[in-house]
Amino acid sequence: MNFANPAALWLLATTPPLAALYFLKVRRKRVMVPTLLLWSQVVQNQRTAHPFDRFRRHLLFLLQLLALLLLTFALAGPSIAGKQFLGRSVVWILDGSGSMQATHSGAARFELAQEAVLQGIGRLQGGDEGMVVLAGPEARVVASFTRDHERLAEAVRAVKPTGAASALADAVDLASALTRSRTDRTLVVVTDGSDASLQRVVEHHPGVRTELVGRDTANTAITAIDLRRSPTVDLESELFVTLRRYGGDAGPVGVEVTLDGVLLTSETVEVAPDRPTARVYRGLGSTGGLLRVQLITGDALPLDDAAVAWMAPPRRRRILCVGCTTLTGRGLAVDPRFQLTAADASTPAEEATYDAVIYENAPVPAKPGAPFFALGPAALGAEALPAPAPWPTITTWKRTHPALRFVDPTALAITTARAGAIGGWEPLLESDAGALLSTGVHGGRRGLVLHFAPTDSDLPMRVAWPVLLLNSVGWLTGEEARGQERTVAAGSPLVREGWGRDGQTVALTRPDGSVLDAPIRDGVVRFGGLEQVGVYALAGPGGRKERIAANLVSDLESDLAVLPPAPPDAETTVARAAVAGRLSLLRPVLLLLGLLLVGEWWLYQRRYRD
Amino acid sequence: MPGDDIRHLDWHLYARLDALFVKLFEAREDRTVQVVLDRSASMAGSKWEAARHAAAAVSWASLCSLDRVQLFVADRGLRAEGRPARGRGAIHRIFRYLQGTGTAGGTDLLTVSKGLPPARAGAITVLISDLWDPAGVDQSLARLAHRGGELHVLHVVDRRELDPSHLSGDLTLVDSETGAELAVTVDRTMRQDLRAAAEEYFATIDDLCRRRGIGLFRLDAADPVEDRLIDWLRTADELVRRGASSRVGSLRR
């Protein structure tokens, strides 16, 4: 026999003092009687007829002592080796993809799936445990293993579907990994069959049960949206939209395009089933804003009937180049997005009228009037850069930083550079002598510093020079995240670099208004899959902001045909396994204790109360 | 008839009936009623009150019958109240004595039986006791019965002693006479057994008295005493029959 809580056995040490108290306490009441003749006779007769009756006197005390022993025993958590029948472990993998929001007769597929899971929970027996995993763009455990079936049901009722494609296989893999140690487990996938990985799930996880919800329904959807720069008109964009009909017959579909809620165009498009229909919209204006394409269909899945794209204001960024050389001017002139103004000197007030300032052969003021790119400065305001070092050798650089995208500084020859760390700044390009390109904040302005003059290197001779210039200016002015990069498919992870220093946080506001904060680590801030369809807003240190549009652009999710179930494996009858374990004696001991107390009460009533 | 004593002629009857009648007289000897009152400690309480009432009643009835009454108190020994009392006026002396007497000591009826003066023929001995004698009552009652005269036993009991529903639990019982102690656990079984033992004991006394021709009357001190005493006095046939009235015989010529 084992005890789960052997320390409770110390309670037995109270037995001798209790016994002593009892016998000391039993001061019998003295009663004068006329004679003991009959009493003695009766007592003698009882002792003769019932020799163990002398213990009757202390029977109640003995029973109480026994109750104390049983209570101590119970508190000690006794158990013996034996076979025990374990409860089942059931995991429901709930498909939370966008197609699960399709409605049939007023009920969404996800609601039907929730009901199916709730029914399954209702069939659980007392010792069974359950878990629920939501399969969205990322698998998420909604409720961990618990035998509290009511709490499990509440978690199922509270879960919401996502607006993105799901990864059922990942969710099943997660569930399988979490239940690996359990011998008596059942995995149930509740889905509408839209996930392409469902077949793989069935093949790789024998015994997984699939419950399908929903029914085949025709659907018209926007399966692609893209905003690109017009090849013919400067600073204008074109909107590309792909429509598709799943099931049913060909027919007209109304399409409306709005910009920040203002109708730009409206048309009727003939959409044939199972063949994409592409549309291009031009003349989107020059103000920028949120483009929205809305299908007028009234079909079962409204989620894919609209798509949004963020269009940045198509205007040239005004760049002031103070002391720039011809090489620098030419590097920027290739990109029509930037309008370059050269100057020999400037004031912060003048600089404030520009989107960014480039300082070349010019001192960086203490408080620049705009984000700046300093090429080979000797100081930042009053703070001097490190002393020049000859021939620094490039060692490493942050390839993922927007300024260094597609820039290859390998074997860059630099005669002299003020290599070294700038206090509070982040090095992007490093050498054996120290940082050669750094980013940080100076005078309240975001800036980039090239620790060497371009003419002190062969950089202007390289293709990397204009790329570095345009990347840096684009990053300083926010231009690098224009258009396509700001429109993503729902479920895509969101990663941003250069938004601040490690430890700072960036806030993501979801379409439903909820806010999620994430820290910057190694210069990168990451958010999980954008589950909701709509416009997200990023807000980072220094007031930096960005808006991202997420759309359900997925053939699989828009095709509302309910796939037939994958060929099931031989039904695995999950018997309640009998495994070697320990049998708790707590209940039988408590039952015995209860009976003992009842018996003691009965005996007292019978003995002392007529 | 010749030889009759003319002094015994009843002249009043002669005047009325013109016939001569001779008065007949029975020789009336003095009768002593010995009242033995058990004053042992076991008689304390209601039993003592009932016993004193009974002793007073017997004494008064006897005195009214022109008998002599000798009152004794008994515990481990025997002690006379005083000289035998005669006449109604003596009752006050007996009352005073009874009022001034309490219970004490143990019970030894055998010693009492040995200490009582012999009884003449026709004498009556009334033993008022609860008969809780550690040595038993068989021998002592037999001695009392064989002394001569009639023996009546007024068995004073209190049923509340023999059916102690007021007692329960762990108790130490103390004998009022010996001071002996007995630890008991009084429960329903114990009380049932006690009642049974008491009934058996009383049955034994009943049988003993019946065999020895002893008049036995059981007086429960828990009941109203006066009514029970009157019943007892009425059933004590000799005491009622030997009252103040005289027997009148006729002498015929």
Interface residues (C-beta under 8 A of the other chain):
Chain A: V26 R28 K29 R30 V31 M32 V33 P34 T35 L36 L37 L38 W39 S40 Q41 V42 V43 N45 Q46 R56 R57 R606 R607 Y608 D610
Chain B: A41 S42 M43 A44 G45 K47 D130 W132 P134 D158 E161 L162 S165 L167 S168 G169 D170 L171 T172 L173 V174 D175 S176 E177 T178 A180 E181 L182 A183 V184 T185 D187 R188 T189 M190 D193 L194 A197 A198 Y201
